[in-house]
Amino acid sequence: MLRGLGDIVLDSQRIFRAVMDALAHPGRVVEVPGPMEAPKPLHPAAAAICLTLVDFETPLWLDPAAATLEVREYLRFHCGCRVVDGPASAKFAVVADPDSMPSLVRFEAGSQEYPDASATLIVQARTLSAGGGRRLTGPGIDGHARLEAAGLPDAFWRGLRDNHALFPRGVDVLLTDGSRLAALPRTTLAEA
């Protein structure tokens, strides 16, 4: 079994701050402190986010690429989480293979009364870099920002646009690349 966080309290606080910084500034690429290694195929940032935000009360869905025995055992041991069979039942989801990812509409989008009941998706990109790629607008962005997220299919970006139209409902997306993170909350509009 691979180690989880070195110092559960301090590392969780650092990871939580990195996630909040990314959510507050969509398109900003931030470094996520966390475990030195994660079970394959999880990025260290994806593992760190799970170790911080997922617990025994959080239903987690893993796409087929992420649902290896090693990943399942690692997350069950360190988080105590329940791994669910379908995306609609999850409050968090890990997508290791964006090319075969289900449509965003298959995940819980919350309701008008309880938009916070929606799912958060951790989607692993091949690379993340600020300054190029998609044009992002919305709260937390001064004018616009640009984010290049290689390895995400066009269907993902179309789904993200449709997700934005559901506001205040909709899912929030955390993109990872190794130990790096960028957030695309439901309030962010991503254009080609």
N, C-alpha and C positions, 0 to 999 in steps of 0.2 A: 504494500500500500504506500503510495506516495504521500509525503507530508502535505498538510494543509498550510494554514498560515502560521508563521513563526511565533508571532505574538497576536493572539486572537483579538484582543481589545484594540491595541494600537493599529495593527494592520487593517482591521475592519473599518476603523475610523478613517484611515488614509484612503482606502478604496472607496468608501462611501463619499468622501469629499471629491474624489476624482470623478465619480459618476455624477454627482450633483453639479460639478463644474462643467462637465460635458453637456448635461441637460440644460443648464442655464445659458450655454453658449453653443447652440447647434452648429455643427460643422467644425468646431475646434477639435483638434486631435490632441488628446491628453495621454500622458503616461500613467499606467495603472500599476501601483505596487502590488505585490502578491506573491504567490508561491513561485519558487525557483523553477519548478517543472510541474507540468500538468499532464494528466493521462491523455494519450493520443486519441482522437485528433483535436482535443480542446486547445485553444490558444490560452496562454497564461492569463490574459485579461478576462476571457470568458470564465475560466475557472475561478479567478479572484472575485468576479461579480457574483457568481453563484455562491461562493463561500461566505459572502457578506450579506446578500439579499435573500437567499433562499433558506428556508428552514422547514421544520416538520409540519407547519401549517400552510406551506406553499406548494401547491401541485405544480410539478415541473414536467414539461414534455421535451423529449429529445428526438430530433429527427433521426432517421435510420443511420446516417453516418456517425452521429454523436452517440448513439445508443449502444456503444460497445459494453461488454461486461465490465471492463476496467473503469470506464467512466461512470457507469451506474453504481458500482460498488464504492468508488471514490466519493461521489456525491451523497449517497446514502449514509456512508460512514461519517463524513465531515459535516454534512448539513442535516441529516436525518429526514431528508425530503422524501415525499411520495412521488414516484415517477408514474405519470398517467399515460394512457394509450393513445389519446387523441388530442390534437391542438385545441379544440374547443373547451376542454376541461382544464387547461393550464392557466396559471397566473404568470408563470415564466416559461419561456421556451428557448432552447438552444438549437440553432441551425448551423451545422457544420458544413453542409453542402447546399449553398444557395440556389444552385441550378435545379435542384429537385424539391425546393421548398414549397409547401402548400401556399395557396393564395392567402393574403393577409385577412380576407373576410372569414376565413375558417377559425380565426382566433377570437377570443372574447374581446368585444369592443366596449363593454360597459353599457350603461343605459343613460338616458337623459337625466334621470334622478341620481344615478350613481356612476358617473363616468370614470371614477377612480377604481371601479371594479374590473377594469380592462387588463389585458395581458401586456407584459413587457417581453419583447423578443431580443435575444442576443444572437446576432447574425455575424458569422465569421466571414470577413472579406479577405481577398488575397493580399491587398495592400490598401492603406489609407494615407492620404496626404491632403493637406489644406492648400488652397490657392488655385486649384484647377478643377476641372470636372463639372459637376452639377452646381447650378446656381441655387442657393438657399435663401429664403426670406421668411420672416416671421419674428415673433417675440424672442428677445435675447440676441438678435442680430442687428447690428448697426448698418442699415442699408441692405447689404446682401453679403453673403459669404460663399465660398466655393469649396466643394469637397469632392475629391476623386476617391472613389471606392471601387477598386478593381475586383472583378469576379462576381459582381452582382448582375443578374440578367435583367433585360428590359422589363420583363413582367414584374419584377420586384419594384421598379421605379413607378410603373403604372399603378400598381397596388398601393404604393405609398401616396401617390396623388389622390387616389380614391379614398384612402384612409384619412387624409387631411380634410376632405370634404365632409366627413362625418362629425367633425368637431362640434360639441365637446366630447363626443365619443371617439373611439379609435384606439389603436395600439401605439405604444411607444417603442422605438427601435434603438438598440445599442449595437453599434458596429464595432467589431474588434479586428485587430491585425497584430498578432503576437502579443506584446504587452501594451498595446496602444488601443485607445477607445475614442469613438466619436458618436454623438447622439443625434437622433432624428426624432424628436418628440412629435406627437400628432399635430402640434401647432405649426410645424415647419413645412413650408411648401418647397419641394425640390423640383426644379425645372432643368431640362436638358440644356 
